[in-house]
Amino acid sequence: MNNRIITLFSIFFLLFTKIGYSSSQTTFQQNPHTVRDTIIIDSVTVTGATRTETNLRNIPMTISVVGEKQIEGHQETSLLPVLVEEVPGFFATQRGILGYGVSTGSAGGMSVRGIGGSPTTGVLILIDGHPQYMGLMGHPLPDSYQSMMARRVEVVRGPASILYGSNAMGGVINIITKQQQKDTVQTNIRAAYGSYNTLSTELNNAVRSGKFNSFVSLNYNQSDGQREDMDFEQYSGYLKLGYDFTANWKSFVDLNLNRFFSSNPGTEKAPLIDNDASITRGMASLSIENKYEKTSGAVKFFYNFGHHKINDGYSPGGTPRNYQFKSDDQMLGITLYQSYNFFKGNTITGGFDFQELGGHAWNDFANGTETEIIDKKISDVAGYINFQQIVAEHLIFNAGIRVDNNSRTGTEWIPQGGISYIVSPQTVLKAVVGKGFRNPTIREMYMFPPQNPDLRPERLMNYELSLAQKLFNKAMDIEASVYYINGDNLIQTVVTKGKPLNINTGEIENYGAELSTRYHFTPSFMLSANYSWLHMRNIVLAAPEHKLYVGATYGQTRWNASTGIQYIDGLYTTVGNDPTKETYVLWNIRGSYKPVNRLEIFIKGENLLAQEYEINKGYPMPKATVFGGVKLSF
């Protein structure tokens, strides 16, 4: 670690330790303001960084929690635009109003602090703790991550490989699905329509009766897109059934199905015809959980599957392709973990993971013949242990290690350690050092030139300091962090002996700072902001150097209004000898009104400054758009 980073960390600790002690005289009381969910709260518990429920201030990693009210207030079909605004350091690519797509020209590439990207990713998506990515290609399926299913989202901003293994190299996004908490029956119908013939509809129903609970949601989305041949259509369904056997044991099963059709028009300079995809994705899981005074844990089974049909299209005036790419992929696994409190202040968590992923891909020709591309499976088995000890109620030590064995790349050891120091009820200082890694995918090793079966895992180390601070009788929350990331063995394509080849040659050295804050002026009015600065020694695509979001929310009994401005600077859309980057400002407004208790009318406007910008090179984003709709509740 160079001297600049050591100096940055030292100044951070000296400055905020002083702030922490000077604010310790503030009255410690509950914040009465409830305009929207807050990111930093004393009593908030998270699961994404520990598997079991743990108080956020006891965990050394930086974690953003985006609650249900925040998600609903954004009025977005997909979760990713919500996270881009609400979570510092996180960014996801887009190419239009609806639909991220797959294959060449797709969007939905995700990064945290410059780690991740596309087509594969170093950011792992979880649904209730279960990993989600395409078994052959290794990339996430962003069109599957719908806001309709989410009760909250936890984003671990930094490596979480100690708990989740491969693909959690840059961070983890854990989508916690909805579950009815009180005995009732609740039904919601929501429909919205707007620019470019964009339609979004949803029907959901939540039930709890004694020990039984259920949640079901059906969703249909479609858009013509802002360019010709940019159509998108999606059918989604989610079902979750839960049963509480006793006060200590409960279980749930869930099923998530998505089917979408997307057209990719190509770039403006190189348009394409019939560049279409038909995708079916599914996820099913069974979880059995226990919770006692001194121990808690779970055993979880999951199965992800998909069927892809892709026509890569052809240039105008060219010859249509006489085949389609088709694939079936799957990922199944089991997760088992248990936490024990052997003595005061101590928690030890041990876990076991098994995954098997793979699939079959082929080219299906118009004459009825097929050409085999790949039919392969890879398995992964891992065990881990994590130790937490509270000393004198102010200092919390965390340390752990994971051993991960992949049937293709062998054994990887992943250590992590950190401390949390509770300076006062209003101030928490944290430090963490951890390793992240990503195994090469089947695509990178065996499918399509430049495949290379001898690839090794990508690796990095993350060093991080952070502060959580409350001010003004806890009406204001502040979180600040600085970090340094150094990695090697990154998989890149280089020309070797006149041919392209995937090899472990890349390096990464990123450092930066992040800040987020919320201030409740009154129970009805709140301001929020977050900012992230990223310095990359080796630039990567779609990881902005500066990202700022400032928002305001004002709500009454029957109406609510919010607005937000997002500033993006230093977003590289191409890299290489002549890199290009974008700078833009987006202004959004959202509002709703309830003329009667069961009816809500809402409207939103996006990019109201009509900015011209691109996130995916060659795919201009739409200018100002407007959407409106209604929501009925029973």
Beta strands, then each sheet from edge to edge (+ up, - down):
strand 1: 45-46
strand 2: 54-55
strand 3: 63-67
strand 4: 90-92
strand 5: 110-112
strand 6: 115-117
strand 7: 123-127
strand 8: 130-132
strand 9: 150-157
strand 10: 171-177
strand 11: 184-194
strand 12: 198-209
strand 13: 212-223
strand 14: 232-244
strand 15: 249-263
strand 16: 273-291
strand 17: 295-314
strand 18: 323-340
strand 19: 346-365
strand 20: 370-391
strand 21: 395-406
strand 22: 410-424
strand 23: 427-438
strand 24: 458-471
strand 25: 476-496
strand 26: 499-520
strand 27: 525-536
strand 28: 546-555
strand 29: 559-574
strand 30: 580-596
strand 31: 599-606
strand 32: 625-633
sheet 1: 1+ 2-
sheet 2: 3+ 9- 10+ 7+ 8-
sheet 3: 4+ 5- 6+
sheet 4: 11+ 12- 13+ 14- 15+ 16- 17+ 18- 19+ 20- 21+ 22- 23+ 24- 25+ 26- 27+ 28- 29+ 30- 31+ 32- 11+
end
